[in-house]
């Protein structure tokens, strides 16, 4: 007969600690890495210590074993995930976005929150959403931050640091992103733009963008070897590269000291600029929110402690600037037929480049790779430095042959709209015009998807829901003519 209060086999010991009279419940998990894996759980009473042990064992039976020792904070885990786990899995152009959001909006807020499900809760995540809104971030930015948090917590679950991901599903959802109504230019406005393009040096660039539905980077990354305009009635443009800007990296030994004159610090209290009566209105920047907005509504960031940014001003900067890269999606690599008139604009662009090169003579530099890699027979772009092998390969360039900076390209678009007396449109709205016109003209949605480079026909259908009422009306008219003829 078993003695009263005797421990059962495998239950573990329970004793009172002499140093502070707290109760300790111990369980033995067997051998691990050549040592016994024993876990201790504490409480002010025997029942509290025993309950903590039972809670741990219940989770372990469900497949989750809490790592031994002090858990890292969520801020520490976010930094580790950013630099050690996800860094090599995202493209160079995506990395700065990940880094800024994690280091500015996730690491500081969760710097003291232990990475446990008792501390990282749904309530805490909702409080974090409210904090970001109070700091002036848009719903789209908050949604992106939430998804990054969910990604890093998902990895923590896979590596058995958490039992479940509190940011995925359940009662906590990513905030809905800001969605603006799609309003591309109408037919009359497009005709005005095309008329203006006939007399502008950059006219072929905008005609090609409208004719192909190319994104800005795709249009600026077009290459002559991938364009067939020998027969204007059978012309086609292959979109295989896009022009992007990579961020610069410090090449010096002390990045923080290098950017000393560019660091943004919180305003002192009281701030001497807050009371001035002349000049542009000053809005104080505080460390609490990490952001401040000036009188024009533009957000200004406060640098985090030990900031290593501002690499663009480093005398030894490296790794940045304009390069060519493959589109992110395989569906974005496509060949788009172009009409005869648009092909004639491209032919004019090629002739214009030749004339500029001859006029500039030795001052024409072009844009070509600068590394030691030797090209293969069919290579157009160097895979190392990601620049064309030949200096005259880019379709749209500055007069000297250098690529057009996307910011300058946007400025030229604004000048074009102003010359036409039109309201503001984004460069991307020209792409929306192309897709809308094709759908309204009765083009099959799968063909529109391939021309636009969308991932699936369903994405095209969802993105252009506003076109569907007109398509339905056209369908009703077709059916009516079939039924009633000329009546």
N, C-alpha and C positions, 0 to 999 in steps of 0.2 A: 504494500500500500504506500502511495507517494506521500511524502511529508507535506504538511501545509506550507504555502508560500514558497515552495521549492521551484526554482527555475526549470522550465522545460528545455529539452535538448534543442540547441540552436537559438535560444531566445536571447542570449547575451546577458552581460552582467548589469547590475544596477546598484549604485553606491552613492554615498554622500561625500562630497569633496571637503577635506578638512580645512582648506584655506578660506573658503567663504560659505560653507554649508550648503552649496548648491548641489542638486542631484544630477548624476551623470548616468545615462543609459548607453551601453556600449553594444554594438553588434559586429560580428566578424564576417567579412565577405569572402574569406579565403585568401589564396595566394595571388599576388599581382606584382610582376616585375621582381620576383625573388623575395618579396616581403609580404607579411601578413597585412591585408587591407582591413583595418579596424576603423570604425566610425563612432564618434561620441556625440551625444545629444544632451542638451542641458535644460534644466527647469528648476523652478523654485520648490517644486514638490515632486515626489516620485511619479505621480500621475502625469505631470507636465512633461517630464523627461521621457517617460515611457510613450506618451502620445506622439512626441516629436519623432521618436524612433519608428513607431508604427507608420506614421505618415511617410517617412523615407522608404520604408520597406514596401508600402503599397505602391508608391511610384516606381520602385525598382521592379516589382512584379509586372507592371504595365510596360516595361521596357526602357525606363529612364533611370539612370544612376547619376546622382549629383556628383560632379567632380570634387575631389578632395581638396581641402585648403580654402583660402579666401577667394571667393569668386571675383573676377575682374569687374570693374564698373562698366556700364553700358557705353560710356564715353571712351574707355580704353578699348573695348571690343570694337566700337565703330572705327576708331583709328587703325586698329589692327586689320579689320576687314577691308578698309579703304586701301591701305598701302601693301598688304601682304596677300590678300585673297583676290580682290577684284581688279587690281591695277593692270595686270597682264591680260585680262579678259575683256576689256573694253577698248575701243579705238582711241587713238591719241586725241582726236577731236572731241570725244565724249568725256574724257578724263577730267578736264578742267571743270566741267559742270558738276560731275560727281564730287570732286574735291571741295569746291566752294560750298556746296550745300551741306556736305557732311561736316566740314570743319567750322562753318559759321552757324549752322542751325541745329546740329545733332550733338556733336561732341561737347560744346559748352553746356547745353541744357541738361544732359545726362551724365555730366562729369562725376557726380557723386552717387549715382544710382547703381546699386549692385546688380549684376546680371543674374537675377533670379526671378522666377515667376511670382514670388511674393512681393517683389519690388517693382518690376516692370509689368504694370497692369494696364487694363483697358482705360481705367480712369486717368492714369498718368499720361497716356498717349493723348487722350482728349484734352487734358490740361495743356499739353504741349501744342496741340493745334490752336487752342485759344491764345497761347503766348505768341505764336507766329503771326496770327491775325492782328494782335495788338501791336506787333512790331512793324506792321504795314505790308506784309507779304500778300501777294495775290493768291487766290484759290488754286490756280494752276501750279504755282511754286510750292504751295503747301502740299498739294497732291504728289508732286515729284519727291519732296522730302519724305512724305509718308511711305512711298513705295521703296525708297532707298532704305528706310528703317526696317520695313518688312523684309526686304532682301537679306539684310545682315542678321536679323533675328531668325530667318529661315535657315541660314547657315548654322547659327548657334544651336538650333533644334537638331539639325542633322549631325552635329558634332557632340550631341548630348550635353550641352551646357544649359539648355532649357528643355522643359517637358513639352511646351507648346508655344506657338507664336501668337502673342496677344494682338499683333497688328494685322493679322490675316483673318478675314471673315468675322464671324460672331457679330457683336454689337458695334464694333469699331470698323469704319470703312474709310477709305481714302476720300478726302473732300472732292466734290465735283469740280472739274476744271472750268475756268471761264470760257464760255463759247460765244464768239461774236457771229452775228448773222453774216452769211457769205453773200457779198454784194460785188460781183465782178463788173467790169465796165460793160455798157450796153453796145449795140452794134454801131450807133452813131459815134460814140466816143472812140471805139476801136478804129473806125474809118478816119477820124481826126488824127489819131496817133500814127496810123500808117502813112497818112499824107505828110505829116511832119517828119517822119523817118526818111522820106525821100531826099531831104536836104541836109541830113545830119550825118556826121562821120560814124556815129554809133548806131545809125539806123538799121543796118543789117543785123546787129545784135538783138534788137527788140523785135524785128520781124521774125527772126529765127526762133526766139523764145515763144512768141505767140503761135507760130506755125507748128512747133513740135511739142509744146506743153512742157518744155524743160524747166527744171528748177534753176534757181540762180546759179548755184555752184556747177550744175551740169552744163549750163549754157556757156559759162566762162571757162569750162574745162574741155570744150570741144576741140578736137584735133583734126587737122587736114587729112591725114592718112585714113581716117574713119568716115570721111564724107565723100559721097559719090554724086557729083553734079556735072559729069561729062554729058549726060543726056538729061536735059531739063525736064523732059516728060517722064522720066523714071528716076528722079533724084531721091536720095535717102540720106538720113543722118543717123549714124550709130553713136549712141550715148553710152560710153564705157568708163568715163572718168569724170571726176568733179574737182573743181578748184576749191581748196579749203585753206584756212589759216591755222597753223599750229601755234600754241603758246610758247613763249621763250622760256628757257631754263637758265638759272644762274650758272655761270662758269667760274665764279670766284669762290674763295674759301669760306667767307662769312656772308651769306645772303642777307641776314638781318641788318648787319652794319652797312651793306651795300645800298640798301633801300632806305636808309635813315631819313633822308630829306623828303621821302615820299610817304612815309607812314602816316596814317590818320588816327589821331588819338581823341578820346572823349574830351569835350569842352570842359574847362575848369568851372568851378562854381564859386562865386557868380561869374558868368561868362562875360567878358568885356564887349564882345561883339553883339550880344543879345540886346543891349540898350542903345545901340547906335541909331541915329535918326536919318542918316543919309546912306546912299548906296543900296545894294541889293539886300533884301530882307534875309537875316540869318536865322536858321533853325538849329538849335544846339544838338549835337550828337552825344548820345550817352551810351555807356557800356552796357546798360541794362537791356536795351532793345537791340543794340548792335547796328541800328540803322537810324538815319535821320533823313528828312526830306526838305529840300530847299523850297523857295517860293514858287518854283516852276513844277513842283511835284516830283522832281528827280530824286531817287534814293542815293544816299551817300553812305558807304560802309565805314565802319570803324575797324581798324586792323586788330586782329587777335594778338595776344601776347606772344612775343617771339616771332612775329610775322616774317615770312621768308618770300613774300610776293614781290611785285614790281620788278620782275626779271627783265622786262623789256628795256629798262634803263641801265641794265648791267653792262659795263664796257666789254665784258667777256661772255656775253649772252650766247646761247647755242640752242640748236634744235628747233627753232621757231621759224615763222614766216610762211609764205604761200607755197603749197605743194599740191600735187595731184594724187588723189586716192580713188580706189574703187568705191562705187556706191555701196551703202550699208546692206541693201537688200539685193539678192540675185535678180529679182523681178525688175529692179531699176536699170539693169543693163539691157538695152533694147535698141532696135533699129526702127526709126520712124520715117515713113515716106513723107516728102514735102511737095507742095504744089509747084508749078512751073514758075510763078512770079516770085515766090519766096526763094527758090533755088537761084533765080537770077540775082537776087540781092546778095546771096552767098558768093556768087561768081564775081560780083562787083567788089565784095570785101577782099577777095583774093588778089584782085588786080590793084586795089588801093594799097594793100600791104606791100606789094612788089614795088610800087611807085615810091612809097615812103622809105623803103630800104635803100633804093637807089639814090634818093634825094639826100638821105642822111649820111650815106657812105660809111666811113669808119666810126661815126657816132652811133650807128645802129648796132645794138649789142645783142638783141634777141634774148632768148631764155632757154638754157639747156643745162643738162646735168654737169656736175663738177666733181664727181668721184672717179675712182679708178676702175669701176666695173665696165667690162666690155659688153657691148650689146650683142644679142643674138639676132639672127636674120629677120625675125618677125617682130622683135621688140620695138615698141614705140616710146615707152616710158621706162626709165631706170627704176628697178624695184628697190634700190638702196636709198638714193637721194630723192626719188619720186618726182623727177623732173624729166621733160622730154629729152631724148638723145640728140635731136636736131634743134637748133635755135629758132627755126622758122615753123614750128609745128603747131603752135596755138592759133586758133581761128580768130579770136577777139583779143586784141592786145593794145597797149599804148603805142604811140608812134615809134618808139625805140625798140619795140618788140617784147617788152616786159609784159607780164600778165596784168589784167585790170583788177585792181583791188575791189573786193565786194562793196566796201563802203563808198568808193568813188562811183561804182556802178549804180548804187542806189541813189547817189546824188544826181547822176545824169538822168535817171528815171524821173526824179522830182522836177528837174529842169524841163524835161520833155512834157510832163503834164502841165507845168506852168505855161509853156509855150502854146499848148493847145487850149488853155483856159479851162482845164478840167479840175475837178475836186481831187483830193488825195486818194490814191490807191496804192496798195502794197505791190511790190514786184510780183509776189506770188499770186496776186489777183489776175494777172494775165494768164497764168496757168489754169485758174478756175474758169476763166472765160472759154478757154479751149475745150475743157471737159464739158462745160454746160452746153456749148454750141453743138458739140458732137452728139450729146444725148438728145437735145431738142430736135436735132436733124434726123433722128431715128437710127443712129449708129448702135449696133449691138453693144451691150454693156461690157462684154468680154473684150471686144476690140478696144473700147475706151480704156479699160483697165490696162491692157498691154501698151497702148500709146502713152498713157500717163505714168506707167511704171508702178502702179499700185500692187500691193501684195496679193489681193484677192478681188474677185468681182463684188463680193459682199461689202468690202471696204468702199469701193466706188459707189455702190448703191447707198450706203449709209452716209457717205460724205456729200452726196448730191440729192438728198431727199427733197430739197426745194424744187428740183426740176420735175419730180414725178407728177404733180397736178397737171402740168402742161402736157406731159406725155399721155396721161390718161385722157385729157381732152382730145388730143390728136387721135388716139385710138378710138374714142367714141365717134369722131367725125368719119374715120375710115369705115367703121362698122355701119354708120348711118348711110354713107354713100352706097355701100354694098346692098343694104336693105331697101333703100328708097330710090336709088338712082338720082335723077335730077329733081325730084319732087321737093 
